[in-house]
Amino acid sequence: MLRRPALVLLAALTACTPAPTPPPRGTVVDAAKIAGTIAAASFPNGRAQLARDGTLSAANMGTVVSPATLELTLGTPPDDATLITLPPAPDSGCTFNGAAPDPAVRVSVWDTVALQSAGGDALGTVTEVLADGQPSAGQDVVRVYSDRAASVRGTVACPDRAPLAFDVTLRAGWNAVLRGNGSGVLSTLPPAARSELYGTVATPAVTLSLGGDGLHFPTAEAVTVPATFGQVGGYSGRVHLSTDAPGLSVQPGTVSLPPLVLSGGPAALRAQQITTHLTFTYAPSTNVTRAVTVFVKDDAGREVGRATTSLEVTRPGFALSTRLSEVPLLRASSVQVPVCVSGNGDYSGPVTLSATGLPAGVTVTPVTVQLGAFTCGLVVLTGDATLRGGTHDLTLTADGGGYRARLALTLTTLGPGVTLAVAEPVATLYQGSEAAVTVRVTAAYGFQGATTLTLSGLPDGVSAAPVTVSARGSATATFSVRATAGARLGVFPVTVSGPDVVHGGPDSTMTLRVRPPRVGISDGRLLTATSGGVWQLTGATGTSSTLTRAGVGGSALAVTVPGRAARLVGLAGGVIAVTDGAAPAALRIRDDGTVTALPAPALVPTDDLADGTDTAGRVWFTRTPAGGAPQICTWTPETGEIRVVDDSSVTSTYGARVTLSPDHRTVLVVPRYAGVALTVATGTGAVSTSALAGGFSTAALSSSGDVWFAGYTTLTRVSAAGTAAFTNVPTGELIGFDAAQPTVLWGHDAASVYRIDTATGTSVPIQLSDTSALRAALNPDGGVYVVAYDAGPAGTVRSSLTLVR
């Protein structure tokens, strides 16, 4: 950190000169281009292309330039295979309900931009949303290609994709349309609509691709295959390799993945995938044919990736084969499994064929065959009257002359049982409450009677009692899922199971989202937190503004004040509202609704104000006077006095983000589009400069004076003692340090907040919003307030307030 003595504060410090009125939020939507600065995330240099449901369009390729600049021009139609016909052809398997265009039109819908490194590593996604200050703010802007001009009003449903609802007039070529976050309906954008870009960093992970057609061991020699490691979400560092096959080892056992840097321009694009070779050794003498998984784990033993391939060992002795991959077996019946033995070497003689891994109610009748070069036999599996339905891993065995061979097989038992279908694939549960999970239960293979089902995979603090239903034909089982006040937050896969379940699979699984408690609030702007909750601007006319305070306990208070409120600054027990217009004013508003007029400040709309006051009650801000150098200033609301503290340290004329440390004794100034951060001691005015090689996206300041930089998935601390970095830490856009827990740092992206433990360099994402417009503000008493959005009835969007600690 470079420290500069405070400027001498003269008796009459230079007044901050007014600046011009700022432009409205966002940029005008361009149907043929998606470009601008990405909010809430940063990325390395890479490429950008349209995406939907995991499918990428290679027709148009753009770039993302570190840390957060996107440019994607849409000049080429998408691949013909991505187009759907409206109305669909009778033999397409799709249906259309509505006013069908005549003649038919072919369209292609793309709702996100996928970002990748030049080598194909997934970096994250970008969503375009309507900016604040206009109708439908916060809703998604998507791209639709149409092969001709047409009006489309109706819904198309196809078996391989989610339904698409249209209420839009399209022109030939590329179109930008609005997607309702509640209804999903694609509709025409408002005139002169303005949008902003929000990024979501991919969760750090590793993909592993193994070349060749599997691992073949005809001898005791090792087998080497090409391998490619993909760094999803910029994962970097050391990983360890292992397998799930006993006796199968891999070398090297450790691979180091380099970081994806945040520096350089478009010319710096380069492959980041790591291509190497892996050597496998198989120690046992048993010949075997099976699938094998190669695990990729971090230093703590957590799995961060995996790959699957086949293992075939055909050393001297014999090998097994069968034409079946799955064997069905009914209750009280038998099935013959054809098993063939081929000699490897000069062994001939008796070989006994059998099976292991049998479930309850199944027995095996072995058979002995005489092996010359090749022979087959029938292994008989028998299910008794107690056999239950299910899917099991079975191993066929062969033993003879001191040699052994094994072959994996799937056994599906078809005893009377039940099949399951979860009604909703996603359920949301709030701490301290309960939710219902409904499952359709259908009798199969003559099942009659009661069956008991359970939920597995529930996180700590979440419970659900088993449910027993009578499944004669079909029935509905409803679980009451309860979460304690301290239940673990996150997104979890949950499985419905029971002793009578014949088949598992996707229909018996669901996703459970555990979130903090929430309360519905009116949506607004200028989110500012106080000890009693949050204040927002919820209504405005040409002459007045309505400010509303809401708390997580459900309390709400609305205050109408004169003027157009443009900024809110948090205070102990209330806020200061700053109005704009010809006669700017400042009003102190207590949490009880009391309003007090303060001396009119000489502030202008382009001033970047901190969201709170320092220990002396001053508001710190930056401004760039017309024709002058950027300044760091203070405003004392009680007197209206504005002073210049520094006019040489800020080098960017594009404004800055100004925040306070948790103890309100230090100010952090992060200029936009500049690679340095400034800290100012509020007591002395001393300015310090902190820079980070390679650049950064956002920064936060601790009470100890350490500056923390976030750049993609790297979190770096810069202090007087030096620099320390943590990799593979998703943070989103940094909000700031927790007021009650000094090692907890908060961040957010478009749908989640991140609770970052700076002591361990780890983060936990907490998904809170079903749209791309989450807003957050630090609670002065600890934790972070979040305004999130989800779908309401009849296509509406509901806003709610949550306090996350």
N, C-alpha and C positions, 0 to 999 in steps of 0.2 A: 504494500500500500504506500503510495506517495502522498505525503502530507504537505499542505501549504498553509502558512500562517493566515489567520483571518484577516480580511481587509479591514482597515481602520474604519470604524463606524463613526462618521462625522456627526456633528450635532444635528445637521440637517441633511440626512442621507438622501441620496439621489432618488427621486420619485420614479417608480416604474411607469414607463410610457405606455399608453394604451396600444393595443394591437387590433388588426382587422377582424371582422366577424368571421367565424369559421364556417366551412361548408357543411351541409347536412351529412349524417352518417352514411357510410357505404359508398358504392359506386353504382352508376346506372347499369342495369342488367343488359348484357349483350348476348343475344341468342347464339351468336357464332363464336363466342370466346368466353372462357372462364379464367379470370386473371385478377391478381391483386395480392395483398398481404394477408397471410393466414393468421387468424387469431387462435389463442389457446393451445398452440403447439408449435414446435420447431422441428425441422427436418434437415438431414444432410442433402447435398446435391443429388438429384435423381431425375427420373422421368415420371411423367404424369399421363394417365389415360382414363377415359370414361370407364365406369364399372357399374354393375348391377348384380346382386345376388351371387357374388363370387366370379362372375364372368367379366373379362376385360375386353375392351375394344381396341384393336391395334390399328384401326383406320386412321386415327389422329393421335399423334404423340406430342406431348408438351414437356415442360421442364419444371422442376421445383429447384430453386436456388437458395442455398442456406442463408439465413436461417428459416425464412418463411415467405418466400415470394413464388407465386404460382403463375404460370402462363400456359394455357392450353387453347389453341385455335382450332375450331371445328370447320375444316374446309372440305372434308371428304365424307361421303355417305358411309354409314357403318356396313359391316359385312352383311351380305344378303341373308345369311342364315339367322341373323338376329332380328329380322323384320317379321312382324305378325300381320296377318291380313284381317281387316275389319270391313264387313263381317267375315268371320272365318269360313273356310270351305267346309262343306258337310262332312268330308272324310278326315278332317284335321283333328278331331277329338276335342275341339274347343267350342264353346258356346258364346253367343252374344245376346245380351238382354238390353234393349233400348232402341233408339232411333238409329238404324244402320245407315251409314253413308252409302250413297249410290251415285256413281260406281264405287266399288270397293277401294279402300285406301290401305297402304302398307306403312306401318309405323314401327319405331324402335324406341324404347324408353330407357334412359340412363339416369340414375339418381345420385351417384357419387363420383368422385375422382379418386382413383387408386394411385398411390405413390410407390415407386420401387427404385431401388438402386439400379445402376447400369447393369449389374449382374443378375438382376431379377429378385433381389431380396425385398420382401414386403416391408415398406416403411410406415404405412398408415393410410388414412383416407381423409378427404376434404369434402365437406358438405357446404353448399351455398344456401344461405337463408336470407329472407327479407330483413333489412336493417330496421332498427327502432325508428319510431316517428312516422310510421305510415300504416295503412290498413294491413291486417294479416301479418304483422311483424313477427319474426321468429319462425315462420313456416318455411318449408323447404322449396327451393327453386330447382327444378329438374330439367333435363334436356330431352326433347322428343324430336326424332327425325321422321319426316313424312314425305312419301314419294309424290304427293300432290297436295294442293290446297283442299281442305275438307273441314266440315264441322262434325264432331264426334260426340255423341251423348248416349252413354250406355256403359255396360260392364262386360268385359270379356274374361272368360274363365277357361284356363287350360290345365290339364292334369300335371304338367311339369313346372308350373310357376304359380305364384300368387295371383289372385284376380286383379285386374286393372280397371279402374273406373274413370271415365272420361266425361267432362263437360266443358269442351274447349273447341275453339276454332283454330285450326292449324294452317300454316302456309307451307308451300313446298320447300323442302330443305330442313334446316335446323330451327327448332323453336325452343324458347325458354318458357316454361309454364309453372304454375304454382301447384304444389301438392299439399292438400289439407292434412295437418298433422293428426287431426282426430279422425277424419273421414277417409283419407287417402285418395280423395277425388282429385284428378288432374284438371285444373281450370286455368282460365286466362289470367295473366298477370295484371295488376293495376297499372294504369298509365305511368310512365316514367319511374317504374319501380327501381328501388336501390337495394343492393344486396351486400352482404359481408360473407367472408369465408371463414369457416371454423374447421380446425384440424383435430384428428384423433390419431395418436401414435399407436401403432400396432403393438400388442403385448409382446415383450421380448421373448423370443423362443428360437429354437434351432430346427431347421429341417435337414434331414439326411437322406440323400438318394444314393443307392448302391447300384453300380453298373453291372452288366452281365445278366445272365438268366438264372442266377442263384449261386449257392455255394455247393460245389460238387467235389467230393473227396474220394477219388478212385484208389488212392494210396494214402500213406501216412504223411505225404508232403503237405505243406501249408498251401493255402489258396489265397491269391491276391486279387482284389477287385478294385476298380475305380470308385471313388466316393466324392460326393459334392455336399458341402455344408452350406446351407442358406441361413443368413442372419436376419431372421424376422424381427422387426422392431429394433434393428441395430444391435442385436445381442452381440456382446464381445466378452472376451476373457477365456479362461481355461475350462474345458469340458472333459468329462471322463466317459469312456465307452465300456459297455458290458453287454452280455447277451442273456437270454432266458433259457438257453439250451445247456444242460449240464455238460461240462467238458469242452465247450466251444469258447475259445478265447479270441481276443482281437488285439492287434497291435498296429499303430501305437495306441496305448490305452488312454492317452491324454492328447488333446489337440487344443492349440491356442488360436482363438479367433480375434483378429485385429478390430479396433473400433472403427466405426464409420464416422469420419470427421465432419465438422460443420464449416470448414473453410473452403475457399476457392470459388471460382465462377463456373459457368457451364462447361468450360473446357476441362474441368477437373473430374468429369464423370468417368467412372472406371468400374470395372467388375469388382464386386465385393464378395461374391461367393468364393469359397475356398475349395479348390479341386485338388485331391490328393489320392493316395492309394491306401487301402486297409488290408492287412494280412490276417487271415483267420487260421487257427489251428484247432483240430479236433482230436482230443486225446483218447476217448473210449474206443474199444475194439468193436463195439456193437454197430452194425450197419443200421441206418435209420433214414427215414424220409419224413420230413415234417416242416411246418412253417417255423420260422425263428424271428425273434424281435431283437434288434440292436438298440439299446437304451443310451440316450445322451443325458448326462447328469452334470450339475454344477458342483462346486467344491463342497457344498453343504449336503450333497446327496439328493437334491431335488431334481426330478425329471424335467428337462427343458425341451426334449425332443425324442423322436424314435424313428426307426425304419424297420420295415418287414421285408423278409426275403425267404427263399426256400433253402432247406438244408437236405442234401442227399449224400449219404455215405455209402459207397459201394466197394468197399475193400475186399480182398480175398475172403471167401466164405460164400455168402449168398445175400440176396436182397429181396425185399417184398414189394409187391404191387397189387393193386386192385382197381377195377374199373369204377368203383363207387367212391364218392366223396362223402356221402351221407346215407345212413341206413335207418329206415323207419321200422319201428317195432311196436305192435299192438299188444295190449294186455291179453294174457292167456293165449299167446300164440308164439310161433317161432319164425325166424328168418335165417336163410342161408346166405352167408357172406363169402363170395368167391375170392380166394386169396391165392396168388401165384408166387412161386419161388424161382428165382433165376440164380444159377451158380456163378460165382466170381472166383475163378481159380480152378483147382483140381479136386475140390471136395465133392463127393457123391455119397449118398447114404440117407438114413432116415432124418426127417425134419418134422418137429411137432409144431403145429400151428394152433394158436390160441388167442385170447384177448384179455387185457387187464383194464382197470379203471371202470368196472361195471357198476352201474347204480343199483340201489336196492330194488329187489324184485326181478333182476336179470341174472341168468346163469349162462355159462358158456360150455359147449361140448367141443373139446379140442379134437383135432384130427392129425394123424401122422401120415406123411407122404414120403415116397422114395424119390430123392432128388438125383437126377442125372445132370442134364444141363438146364432143364426147365420143366416145371410141373406145377399143377394147381390142385387145390383142395377146397372143401367147403367147411367153414367154421360156422357152427350153429349157435345162434343166440336165442334164448327163450325167456319170455316174460311171463311171470306168474299172475295170479289173480289180484295181487296187491300192487301191481305196477302203477306208478303215477306218471303222468305226462311230464315231459321236459326235454331239454337239450343237454347232451353230455359229451365230454371229450373222451374218446375211446382209443386204446392203443392195441393194434394187432401185433402179435409176437410170433417169432420163429426161432426155435432152438434146435441145434443138432451138431454133433461132432465138435463141440467146444465153440461153435460159432453162434452168434445171435444177430437178429435183425428186428427192427421196430418200424411201424408205420402208423401215423396218426389218422384218425377217422372220427367223424361226428355221428353220434347215435341219437336219434330222435325217438323218444318213447311216446306212444300215443294212447296211453291209458286214459280213462275218463278224467276229465279235468275242466279247466275254464280258460278262456282267452280274455284278454284285457284290452281296453281302449281308454286312455286318459282323455277326458272331455276337452281340456284346454292344455296346450303344450307349455304355457308359461303361467305361473301364479306369483302374485306379489304379496308378501307378508310383512307387516310392520311390527317393529319391536313393541312388546307389551300388548299385542292384539292377537287375533286368530283369523284364519282364512279357511275356506272350504276347498277341498280337492275332490273332484267327482270322477269316478271310474266306471265305465260300462263293463259289466261282467257277463260273459256268455258261456253257457254250458257247451261242452264239446265231447264227442265220443261217448255219449250216453251218460254223462255225469248228472247225478241228482243229489241234492242235499246241500248242506251248508259248507261254505269255504271261508277261510280267514285270510285276510290280506294285511300286509304291513308296508310301511314306507321306509326305505333305506336310503342312506346318503344325506340325512338331515344334519345340518351343522349344529355346533354347540349352542345350547339354549333354545333349540327348536324341537318340539316333540309332537307325536301324533299317535294316539292309541290305535291298536289293531282294530279292524272292522270286520265283522262276520255278516255275511249275507247268504240268503238261500238262492242258489243259482239253478232253478229249474226253468230252462229256457234262457232268459236274460234278466238281469237285475242291475240296480245302481248302488254302488258303494260310495259313501261320502265320508272322507276323512276330515276331522276338525284338527287343523294344524295350528299349534300355539307357539308363540315366541315370547320369551321372557324379555324384560326391559333391557337386559344386557346381552341378548342373543347376538351371535356373530353375524356381522353384515357381509353381504356379498351375493354372488350368483352361484348356485349349486345345482348339479345334476341329481335328480331324485328318481328312484326306481320303485315301482309297485311290484311286490312279489308275494308269493304264497306257495304252500306245499302242493296245491292242485293246479298251479299255472302250467299250461301245456307249452306255450311258447312265450318267450320274453320278446325282446326287440323294441323297435322305436315306439310302438303303441303303448308300451308299459313304462315309458320314461317321460320325464317332464323336466322343466327348468324352474327352480324356486329362487325368487329374488327376495332377499331379506333386506329391508330398508329401515331407517330410523322412523319414529312416529312423525306424522305430518298434520298440518291443519290447512284447510282451504282458505285462500286469501284472494283479494282482488289483485289482478295483475297491474303492473305499473312500470315506472322507470326510476332512475336515480336511486338504486338500492343502497341504503346506508344503515348500518347496524348501531344500536345502542344497547345498554344493559337490559332494557325492557322489551327488545324485539327489533324489528326493522321498520324504517320509514321509507315510503315510496311516494312518488308523484303519480296519483291515480286518476287525475282529471284536470283539465285546463280549459279556460276560455281565453278570449283576448284580453281580459282584465283581471282574472283571478286564477288561482291554482288550488286544487284539493290535494292535501298531503294526508296519507293514511299510515298509522302505526299499527302493526300486527305483531302478535306474540305467538309462540308455539302453544301457549295455553288456550288459544282461541280468542283472546281479547283483541279488540280492534277499536281504533279511535280515528275519526276523520276531522281534519281542520282545514278550513278554507281561508286562504290568505290573499291579499291583493297582489297583482303582478303575475308574471310568468316565471315560475320557479325553474331555474336552469341548473343549479348545483345544490347539493346537500353536503354538509360537513358534520360529522358526528361529534357530539359533546357528551359529557357525563350527564345522563338524565335527559337527553334530547338531541336536537339537531339545529344547525343554522341553515336557513334557506336563503339562497342568493338568487334574486330575480334579475332578469336582463331587460332590455328595452331602452327607451330614451332616458329613463331615470332609474338605474339599478338601485336595489335596496337589499338590506340584510335583516332577517327576522330570526330571533331565537324562539324555538318552539320546544317547550318542555314535553316530557312524555305524558303529562296530565292534560295537555292541550293548551296550556297557557302560552300566549304569543306576546313577545316583547320586541319592539322595533329597536334596531341598532343603528349607529351612525352609518350613513350611506357610504359604501366602499367604492373606491375608484378601480373596480375590477372590470375586465372585458371578457367576452365569451371564449376567447382563445387561451386565457390563463389556465394552466394545469394545476388545480388545487389538490392538496393532500386531502384524504377523507377523514381527518381528525386534527386535533390541536396538540401542540407540544405541552410540556409541563408548565409553561408560562401563559398558556391560553392562546398562542398564536397559530395562525394557519400558514403553512409554508406552500409556496407555489413557484412555478417558473413561467416566464413569458418572453416572447421575442418582439421587441418594439419594431415598428415599421422603420426599416433602414438601419437598425441598431443591432448590437450583439445580444444573445440570449442572457437572461438574468435569473438569478435565484432571489426570491423576495419573501418577505413575511407580511402578513396582514393581522392586525390586532382587532378583532371584532368589537371589543368594548369601546375602543376609541376611534376606529376607522383608519388608523395609521397604517400606511404601507411603506416598507423600507426595502432598499436594495441591500442584499448581503453579499452578493458576488455577481460580477458581470464579465468574467473571463474564463470560467471553468467549463461551462456548458458549450460544447462545440457544434451541436446539432441545432438547426433552426426549425426543425419539424415538431417541436414540442417534446414533452417528457412525461413519464409516469412518476408521481411523487408519492412516497409512502413513509410511514413512521415505524421505528422499531417498537416492539411491544411495550417498552418502558417510556416511550414518547420522548426520549432524550437525544435521538439521532434521526436524521432525515436521509432517506435514500432517493436519489434522483437518477433515473435511468432514461437518458435521451432516446427517442425513437431513431432508428437507423444509425446508431453510433455504437462502437464496440467498447465503451467504457461505462462504468457506473460511478456515481459520485456520492459520498456520504458527507453530511454536514452535522457537526456537533451543535445542537441548538443553544447551548449555553455560551459558546465562544464564537460561533460562526466559522470555525476551522473546517476547511474543505479537504477531503481525501479522495484520491482517485484509485479505483480498482479496475483492472483490465483482465481479460481472460483470453489467452491465445486460442485461436480457433473459433472465437465468437460464442454468442449465447443468445437465448431467446428472451428469457425473463430473469429477474433477480429478486431476492428478498434479503432483509436485514434482520439480524438477531440483536437482542439487547446487549450482547457482549461486543457488538461492532463488527462481527464477521459478516461478510457478504456471500450469499449463496447464489450461484448461477445455475440455471437449467438450460441445457442445450440438447434437444432430442431426448435420448434416454440416459444422458450423463448429468450427474449432479455434482457440482464442484464448490468447495468452500475456499474462500480466499480470506486469510487473516494475517495478522502480524507475524504469526508463527510459520506461515508458508501456505502452500496450496495442497489440498487433498481432494481426490475425485472418487466418486462411486459410479460404476457403470451398471447398465441394465436396470435403471430405476425410472420407470415412467412417472412423470410429474405433472404433465399438462402445463398450463400457465400458472406460475406461482402466485398465490394470494398473499401469503405472509406467515409469520410465526404465530403459534398459538399463544394467547395472552396468559394462560395458566400453566402450560406445559412447555418449558423452554426448548426441548429437543424435538418438538413436533412442528413440522412445517406443512402448510396446506397448499394444494394446487387444484386445478380443475381443468377439464376440457368441456366439450359440448354436451356431455351427458353424465359425467361422473366427477366426483371430487376425489382427490388423492390425499391420504393421510401418510405423510412421509416421516419416518423415524430417522433423524439426522445422526443419531448415535450409531446406528447399524447400517445406514445407507440402503434402507428398504422402504417400499411404499405399498400401500393397500388401496386399490381402486374401489370406490363405493358408488355403484351406479344408482342414480337418483331420478333421472329424467328420461322420458320416452321420446323426447324430441331433441333437436340440436340447438337448444336455446337456454341451457342452464345458466343461472346467475348466482354469485356467491359473495359474501362479505363476512369479515372476521367479527366474531362476537367479543366485545371488550371484556367479558367475564370468562372467556375460554371457549374453544370450538369455533365452528363456522356456520353461519346461517346460509341456507341454500333455498332459492326459489326454483322449483322444478315444474315440469309440465307433463301431463299425460292426457290420453284421449278421454273425453267425456261423452255424454249421450248426444245422439243426433249430429255427430260430426263436430262437436265442440271440443275445445281444448281447455282443460282445467289447470289452474296454477295452485301450488301449495307451498307452504313454508316448512322447512325442516331445520333442526339444529343438530349438527353432527359434532360429536366430541371425540 
